[in-house]
Amino acid sequence: MPSLTLAEMIIPPLPFVVALGWMAVRKTRLQSWRRAEGVVIEMVPGLKRTMKPRVRFASELGRTAVFTGRIGSRPPSYAVGQAVPVLYDPGQPERAIIDTFWERWGAELVFAILALLFFPNLLYAAVHHLGW
């Protein structure tokens, strides 16, 4: 009966473990970030003709910062002049996101879902390889 190699045991769950680690690091980092209210000052082109909001806000120390949202959409999800909740790094206010579920977790969640979709296939291949 063939046995699994170390690579065959590690590779199937690795993408999911990476996704969970990425989410844990992000959650820890965001806990030290501050909240503010920002305003969409313009819409800028994103990938494949999507539009991303550029947001301006003032930090708790009164410093004005500008950042571009992580998520683009078509049609745009925001309008110029619209108020949006902001989370920002107090040490670097330009490191900020719009405080929505998708801005916080979108990339990480997509990666985790893709990992879960591929994990059963990799697991099946490993089990099939063993003849179980």
trRosetta pair geometry for C-beta under 8 A, 3 or more apart (Angstrom, degrees):
i j d omega theta_ij theta_ji phi_ij phi_ji
1 130 6.9 35 174 -173 96 77
1 131 6.4 -128 -140 57 85 122
2 129 6.4 -87 96 149 137 80
2 130 5.8 -137 80 -118 88 51
2 131 6.9 108 32 2 95 106
3 130 7.1 36 -119 -116 27 101
4 8 4.3 -134 -163 90 91 122
4 9 5.1 105 133 -54 132 90
4 126 5.9 30 -112 -169 121 108
4 129 7.3 98 -96 90 75 123
4 130 6.4 -38 -52 -69 86 117
5 8 4.7 96 50 5 75 102
5 9 7.3 -145 93 -3 41 86
6 9 5.9 -61 -153 38 33 108
6 10 6.1 17 157 -10 69 114
7 10 6.0 -64 -137 44 29 102
7 11 5.5 27 171 -26 70 115
8 11 6.5 -41 -119 31 23 109
8 12 7.5 26 178 -19 51 102
8 126 5.0 142 175 -122 104 109
8 129 7.0 -100 -149 69 148 155
9 12 7.6 -66 -168 24 21 102
9 126 7.6 121 -82 -153 44 149
10 13 7.5 -89 -168 50 34 84
10 14 5.9 49 153 -58 74 113
11 14 5.5 -48 -143 4 31 126
11 122 6.5 -131 115 -172 92 140
12 119 5.7 91 173 -147 86 67
12 122 3.7 177 -114 116 89 122
12 123 5.1 107 -167 -65 151 67
12 126 6.0 -77 -42 -17 139 138
13 16 5.4 -65 -166 48 64 110
13 17 5.6 65 138 -27 90 106
13 119 6.3 49 -99 -132 52 115
14 17 5.6 -58 -142 38 31 111
14 18 6.2 33 159 -21 67 105
15 18 5.6 -54 -148 36 31 113
15 19 6.4 34 153 -21 65 104
15 111 7.4 -142 177 171 95 86
15 114 7.2 -86 158 104 139 86
15 115 3.6 -165 119 -119 105 104
15 118 6.5 34 47 68 153 124
15 119 7.1 -140 59 -66 106 89
16 19 5.5 -50 -149 34 34 114
16 20 6.5 34 153 -17 65 104
16 112 6.6 69 -135 -145 67 69
16 115 4.0 164 -71 140 63 129
16 116 6.1 86 -99 -68 116 63
16 119 5.6 11 -32 -69 129 137
17 20 5.8 -53 -148 37 32 111
17 21 6.3 33 152 -18 64 107
18 21 5.7 -57 -149 38 30 112
18 22 6.2 35 153 -23 65 106
18 111 7.6 -86 103 153 98 127
18 115 7.3 -176 54 -94 92 148
19 22 5.6 -52 -146 34 30 114
19 23 6.4 28 155 -17 64 106
19 108 6.3 129 -163 -172 80 73
19 111 4.7 -178 -107 114 106 100
19 112 3.7 153 160 -85 145 73
19 115 5.0 -141 -13 6 138 149
20 23 5.7 -55 -148 37 31 110
20 24 6.3 32 153 -20 65 106
20 112 7.1 93 -57 -111 60 114
21 24 5.6 -54 -146 35 32 111
21 25 6.3 31 156 -17 66 105
22 25 6.0 -55 -149 36 28 109
22 26 6.3 26 153 -17 63 110
22 108 5.3 -168 113 -123 112 103
22 111 6.8 10 57 81 154 149
23 26 5.7 -56 -145 39 31 112
23 27 6.2 34 155 -23 66 106
23 105 7.0 35 -126 -133 101 96
23 108 4.7 127 -81 172 84 140
23 109 8.0 81 -93 -65 122 58
23 112 7.0 12 -39 -56 132 133
24 27 5.8 -51 -145 34 30 112
24 28 6.4 29 155 -17 63 106
25 28 5.9 -57 -151 37 30 111
25 29 6.3 29 153 -18 65 109
26 29 5.7 -57 -147 38 31 111
26 30 6.1 27 158 -18 67 109
26 104 7.5 135 150 178 124 74
26 105 7.6 144 110 -99 147 65
26 108 6.1 -113 13 -57 155 151
27 30 6.0 -58 -145 38 27 108
27 31 6.8 40 153 -34 60 100
28 31 5.9 -48 -159 15 31 117
29 32 6.7 -69 -171 34 38 100
29 33 7.2 43 140 -34 68 106
29 89 7.9 -33 171 -96 99 106
30 33 5.1 -45 -154 15 50 123
30 87 6.2 14 -151 160 97 147
30 104 6.7 41 -106 -142 161 105
32 89 7.7 35 101 -132 95 69
32 90 7.4 -100 146 15 86 106
33 87 4.7 62 126 174 136 94
33 88 5.8 164 -166 75 103 22
33 89 5.6 -59 -109 -81 92 45
33 90 7.1 172 -138 -21 44 77
34 59 7.1 83 76 -154 140 80
34 60 5.7 -90 175 -22 160 120
34 87 7.3 159 78 -153 33 56
34 88 5.9 -29 61 63 82 79
34 90 5.1 77 -11 -68 120 99
35 85 6.7 -27 -158 -171 101 97
35 86 6.9 135 -160 79 51 58
35 87 6.1 -30 -97 -97 61 64
35 99 6.8 11 -126 -58 92 157
36 57 4.6 118 115 167 129 134
36 58 6.5 -162 -164 70 139 52
36 59 6.6 -94 -64 -111 152 34
36 60 7.2 -137 -79 -51 109 69
36 85 8.0 145 80 -163 39 53
36 86 4.7 -26 68 68 84 112
36 88 6.3 -9 15 11 118 119
37 57 6.6 175 94 -129 33 112
37 83 5.7 -5 180 -169 110 107
37 84 7.4 150 -162 75 63 36
37 85 6.4 -45 -108 -106 64 49
37 86 6.6 150 -121 13 12 96
38 55 4.2 52 143 174 141 113
38 56 6.1 161 -160 78 95 32
38 57 3.4 -70 -92 -63 90 110
38 83 7.2 147 82 -157 40 57
38 84 5.2 -28 70 67 91 87
38 85 7.6 77 22 177 84 6
38 86 4.2 76 -16 -42 116 131
38 96 7.8 118 -54 147 149 145
38 98 7.5 -108 53 -104 130 77
39 55 6.8 152 73 -152 31 72
39 56 5.7 -22 60 60 84 85
39 57 7.2 148 11 -78 63 67
39 81 6.5 -21 -173 -148 106 29
39 82 7.1 156 -153 78 62 35
39 83 5.8 -36 -97 -99 71 56
39 84 7.3 150 -100 18 20 81
40 43 7.3 20 174 -64 119 73
40 53 4.5 -69 -125 -158 111 118
40 54 7.0 101 -158 66 65 48
40 55 5.7 -45 -95 -94 51 74
40 78 4.7 167 -80 148 159 128
40 79 6.6 137 73 88 144 34
40 80 5.5 -126 113 -118 100 35
40 81 6.5 -33 68 26 87 24
40 82 4.7 20 19 51 120 85
40 84 6.2 74 -44 -12 89 122
41 54 5.4 -61 60 99 91 94
41 55 6.8 142 4 -122 87 20
41 56 4.9 52 -36 -8 131 111
41 66 7.1 -48 28 -129 143 112
41 80 6.7 17 175 -145 17 88
42 53 7.9 150 86 -156 38 53
42 54 4.8 2 61 45 82 118
42 80 6.0 16 -100 -107 36 112
43 51 4.3 14 174 177 117 122
43 52 7.0 149 -160 70 66 33
43 53 6.0 -41 -104 -98 68 52
43 54 7.2 -167 -92 8 17 83
43 76 5.2 -46 -128 -114 147 150
43 78 7.1 171 -89 79 102 91
43 80 6.6 -99 -20 -58 89 91
44 51 6.9 140 66 -158 29 70
44 52 5.4 -32 66 64 84 88
44 53 7.9 105 19 -148 80 6
44 54 5.3 67 -15 -39 115 111
44 68 6.0 -55 46 -126 136 125
45 49 7.3 -51 -147 -128 98 33
45 50 7.5 110 -166 75 55 49
45 51 6.5 -51 -105 -105 36 60
45 52 7.6 14 111 17 14 88
45 72 8.0 27 172 -135 37 143
46 50 3.9 -40 68 85 115 97
46 51 6.1 -176 4 -98 99 6
46 52 4.4 104 -63 -30 113 102
46 72 2.7 -117 45 -84 169 159
46 73 8.0 48 38 -1 147 31
47 50 5.8 14 64 28 57 113
47 72 6.1 159 33 50 71 145
48 74 7.7 -104 111 -10 85 141
49 74 5.8 46 112 -89 86 150
50 72 3.2 107 121 137 125 114
50 73 5.5 80 -156 6 108 5
50 74 4.7 -111 -108 -35 63 96
51 72 5.9 156 66 -156 20 93
51 73 6.7 -42 55 64 71 55
51 74 6.6 111 6 -85 82 70
51 75 7.8 -9 28 -178 120 44
51 76 4.1 -42 77 -87 130 101
52 68 5.3 56 124 178 127 100
52 69 4.9 -161 -173 63 92 89
52 70 7.7 -163 -141 75 125 8
52 71 7.0 154 -119 87 92 33
52 72 4.3 -64 -62 -89 85 86
53 68 7.3 164 91 -153 43 57
53 69 4.5 49 54 -5 84 128
53 76 7.4 110 -64 -168 83 111
53 77 7.5 -83 -31 69 115 86
53 78 4.2 8 -75 57 135 146
53 82 7.9 -73 -129 61 142 114
53 84 7.1 105 124 -22 158 160
53 98 6.9 56 68 -53 129 141
54 66 6.4 16 173 -178 98 103
54 67 7.3 -172 -152 97 62 29
54 68 5.0 -33 -100 -97 73 75
54 69 7.6 -123 -75 -2 29 78
55 66 6.9 168 86 -150 44 58
55 67 5.8 -16 59 63 91 74
55 68 7.6 151 14 -103 76 24
55 69 6.6 79 -14 -50 114 87
55 84 6.0 -80 -119 58 134 129
55 86 6.4 173 139 -91 143 121
55 96 7.3 -113 82 107 121 128
55 98 6.5 148 -36 -75 158 94
56 64 6.4 0 -172 -171 100 99
56 65 7.3 168 -149 86 56 41
56 66 4.9 -22 -96 -97 76 84
57 64 7.5 169 90 -146 30 58
57 65 6.1 -19 64 61 76 86
57 86 4.8 -107 -36 21 166 164
57 88 7.1 -165 79 -32 134 142
57 93 7.8 -139 82 178 96 116
57 96 7.2 -170 40 -174 128 167
58 62 5.7 -17 -177 -144 115 37
58 63 6.8 147 -157 70 65 32
58 64 5.5 -36 -98 -91 72 61
58 65 7.7 139 -110 15 24 76
59 62 6.8 -39 69 31 73 18
59 63 4.5 2 32 54 117 89
59 64 7.9 -135 2 -65 79 15
59 65 6.1 62 -40 -8 99 119
59 88 6.5 -107 -104 93 91 144
59 90 6.8 123 -162 -132 122 63
59 93 4.4 -94 -67 -97 126 141
60 90 7.0 -22 30 -122 114 107
63 93 5.7 169 95 9 117 155
65 88 6.7 119 74 -142 153 153
65 93 3.7 -147 -51 123 155 112
65 94 5.1 -146 -160 -75 113 55
65 96 6.4 123 118 -15 132 139
66 94 7.1 -1 63 -121 48 85
67 88 7.8 175 -8 -107 145 107
67 94 5.7 144 -77 -168 99 57
67 95 7.5 116 -101 -114 142 8
67 96 4.4 178 12 56 156 100
67 97 7.6 -82 118 -74 145 31
69 72 7.6 144 93 -69 102 53
69 78 7.7 135 -16 3 156 143
69 97 7.2 80 -135 -152 63 62
69 98 5.1 -4 -114 -7 109 119
69 103 6.3 -80 -158 -110 93 120
70 97 6.1 -10 -13 -128 115 103
70 98 7.9 -138 18 26 83 89
70 103 5.3 133 37 -141 112 73
70 106 6.7 168 111 49 125 130
70 107 7.1 -92 166 -26 134 114
71 77 7.5 7 109 19 109 146
71 102 5.4 30 -60 129 162 116
71 103 5.9 -110 -1 -85 114 69
71 106 5.8 103 -79 -3 120 173
73 76 6.0 117 78 -131 90 28
73 77 4.5 68 42 -30 146 99
76 79 7.2 123 108 -78 122 48
78 82 5.1 -145 -167 57 88 142
78 84 6.7 -24 -122 -65 136 132
79 82 4.7 106 60 -35 75 117
84 98 5.0 -42 159 -136 133 108
84 99 7.7 157 157 32 83 75
85 98 6.8 94 74 -171 61 65
85 99 3.9 -64 114 50 106 117
85 100 7.6 132 62 -51 102 67
86 96 5.5 2 -174 -179 107 125
86 97 7.3 156 -153 81 62 37
86 98 6.4 -52 -99 -111 61 44
86 99 6.0 -172 -110 -18 4 98
87 96 6.5 165 86 -155 47 72
87 97 5.4 -8 59 59 96 85
87 98 8.0 55 18 143 79 8
87 99 4.6 108 -25 -83 96 98
87 104 7.5 48 30 -89 149 99
88 93 4.9 28 162 -145 139 63
88 94 8.0 96 -151 20 114 10
88 95 6.6 125 -159 85 71 59
88 96 3.7 -23 -99 -100 91 102
88 97 7.8 175 -79 20 54 53
89 92 4.7 8 92 57 123 78
89 93 6.8 -147 70 -83 65 26
89 95 4.1 8 17 79 126 115
89 96 7.1 -128 11 -69 71 61
90 93 7.1 14 -134 -73 27 77
92 95 4.4 51 101 5 108 111
93 96 6.4 8 174 -49 56 118
97 103 4.5 156 172 154 111 116
97 104 6.5 138 115 -78 150 56
98 103 4.6 179 66 -59 78 167
99 103 6.9 -101 -93 71 9 132
99 104 7.1 35 -147 -53 50 109
100 103 4.6 87 53 10 84 104
100 104 6.8 -159 85 -5 40 89
101 104 6.0 -67 -151 40 25 107
101 105 6.0 -40 177 36 65 109
101 106 7.7 105 124 -56 64 78
102 105 7.0 -80 -122 61 21 69
102 106 4.1 45 -173 -68 68 114
103 106 6.6 15 -71 -6 14 116
105 108 5.2 -75 -159 57 62 110
105 109 4.8 64 144 -32 95 110
106 109 6.0 -62 -142 36 20 108
106 110 6.4 17 163 -16 61 107
107 110 5.9 -55 -148 36 29 110
107 111 6.4 29 154 -18 63 108
108 111 5.8 -57 -151 37 30 112
108 112 6.3 29 152 -19 66 107
109 112 5.6 -53 -145 37 32 111
109 113 6.3 32 155 -19 66 105
110 113 5.8 -54 -147 37 30 111
110 114 6.3 29 155 -17 64 106
111 114 5.8 -56 -148 38 29 110
111 115 6.3 32 152 -21 64 106
112 115 5.6 -54 -148 35 31 114
112 116 6.4 31 153 -18 65 105
113 116 5.7 -54 -148 37 32 110
113 117 6.4 35 152 -22 65 104
114 117 5.6 -51 -147 33 33 113
114 118 6.4 18 159 -7 66 109
115 118 6.2 -66 -147 45 28 100
115 119 6.0 43 154 -40 66 105
116 119 5.6 -40 -138 17 31 120
116 120 7.9 30 169 -14 56 92
117 120 7.6 -64 -177 27 27 98
117 121 7.7 13 142 -4 59 113
118 121 5.5 -62 -159 42 49 114
118 122 6.0 44 150 -19 80 107
119 122 5.9 -60 -145 40 30 107
119 123 6.0 30 158 -19 67 109
120 123 5.5 -56 -141 41 32 112
120 124 6.0 37 157 -24 67 104
121 124 5.7 -49 -145 34 28 112
121 125 6.5 29 154 -19 61 105
122 125 5.7 -52 -149 35 32 112
122 126 6.5 32 152 -18 65 104
123 126 5.7 -55 -150 36 32 110
123 127 6.2 27 155 -15 67 108
124 127 5.8 -58 -144 41 30 107
124 128 5.9 31 156 -20 66 111
125 128 5.7 -54 -140 40 27 113
125 129 6.2 37 153 -28 61 105
126 129 5.5 -51 -151 29 30 117
126 130 6.8 23 152 -13 62 104
127 130 5.8 -58 -155 38 34 108
127 132 4.9 -72 -171 48 87 118
128 131 7.4 39 -179 -74 35 34
128 132 7.8 -86 -74 41 24 76
